Amino acid sequence: MGFTIGGIREMRSGVRRRHRATEGTAVAEYTGLWGWAVTPGARAGAGSCSCGEPACPAPGAHPLGFAREVPAGAGLERASDAWAETPGAAMLLPVGRAFDVLEVAEGAGRRALVRMERMGLPSGPVAVTPTGRAQFLVAPGAAAELPELLYRMGWDDAGLDLRALGPGSHITAPPSDLGGLGPVRWLRPPLLDTAAAPPQARLLLGTLAYVCHRS
């Protein structure tokens, strides 16, 4: 019929090579273009985590303990070679180095972006997750400063659906899958200026707090 077992195997191998090349290119964009490190992460499927731990507390949403991080600044060849060591891993971005994260409900995040654009306020990259959260990338230090900033602005006891992620945390990078629920997407993709210098949290916090309170 024109096909052999070996030929099928070669075709499948070619598909895997192209998939790895695509992943390597995405990793290299984060490391080489935006200057962010990328950590190989677990994936989830059928209710279980690829880490193999039956009682995993965060299926498909945590770093692989045995895998090495691809450092910021790695170019295409180096990033592709490193990522080939963990085929199929999710791309995770370590928080607390180039950026911290302010996270709100997606609806509130979208309204905040519209409001900030009308007011001429800067916004950095913003990701949305399949769990309905918007993640605003802001300058490092936001997680530590958040309680004091909210207190000074009078929002400290408002019961806001707003949290900050800082050092030690990771977020899933688009277009990787989050916990088997679907891909993370960019609502506002990174640009050269916003990736290298995301806005200070205080510039966004009033708007985010306002829309969270209204929600």
Order of alpha helices (4+ residues) and beta strands (2+ residues): alpha-beta-beta-beta-alpha-beta-beta-alpha-beta-beta-alpha-beta-beta-beta-alpha-alpha
